[in-house]
């Protein structure tokens, strides 16, 4: 995918201390395009005779928000200190899977005229996503070269804009906008007037950073060799094209399995005085939400889980203290002494001769027992367990059963 950039046709101002606005605009656009592609740090590669390209994220974890830094230096063939040939085309490929959060950051919708007049104050502070510097070489030599500029980057919702300014006195030199689509950016800058030996101005050095972590996200996975790879392809005015690869370390993060890969609660579970399978009375809601099973359906007072191989469900109801006070199940594999959902009432009479009716169709297995049995139309509808405090309050118990939603 590509980011395309459009440039204005600014006119040169004068061949002295100040560069032409067109030159600055070109340099700024190029810098910002490269910054949008990613970030920088040396790893022992990323260097050729004509260009250095180093790109790195501030986070090396897969799928995580990140900042980014970028360093690029263009060089003359045979003499790295000489004026480089002007750049004509640049393609920056950030690591595959890198994402820009264009819709996560407020956008700057200021016009070019507003930006030239008001500078950085024309954009909301929250839309700022990065900053840095760009150094150019006109070819006139000292004291005109090198020519430093400051670059500020703002999100536009469709990409980003580059505001290039002279530091002292503060003045806007150029404004350019980029449209970002994915992790690859392409630039084809026009020729910019300058000095000897070619009568053009050239970019020497770019040093930028994205410091808004929510604007960039690292690739969703880390390769087996634990390195993310990026690449810069640069074509110069003298016709030479160089490809500069770079890589950075990454870490594969352990992520919880998808909900569809998690199991439901066990098909068969006993019920004792404190537990219905894995659901324990007095457990905190947060504790039960961490069970390694499919996420439950939630209400303000209850949680409901699926049961493997069953249409039945398990529910927990919580008191005002956030602790489970009732756990019930309609799954046919859950129960004690053969008393399970779906069996006839005769089975209950045989298994629990001292059972007690406590509220409507609710029965308690014994005078002091916590095992609950819900009966409907002569059959067991659900089984469960409740705290003694709840069992001693029949009206509250009935409300809790209703909240269980089974």
Secondary structure, DSSP 8 states (H G I E B T S, - for coil): ---EEE--------SSSS--HHHHHHHHHHHHHHHHH------S--B-SSEEEEEEES--BTT-EE-EEEEEEE-BTTBTTS----EEEEEEE--TT-EE-TTTS------HHHHHHHGGGGS-GGGEEEEEEEEEE-SS-TTT-SEEEEEEEEE-SSEEEEEEEETTTTEEEEEEEEE--TTEEEE-----EEETTTTE-EEEEEEEEE--GGGEE--S---TTSEEEEEEEEEETTS-EEEEEEEEE-B-------GGGS--B-S-B-B-SSEETTEETT-BHHHHHTSSSS--EE-SSEEEEEBTT-S-EEEEEE-TTSBEEEEEE--TTBEETTEETTSBHHHHHHH-TT-EEEETTEEESSSS--EEEEEETTEEEEEEEE-HHHHT-HHHHHHHHHHHT-
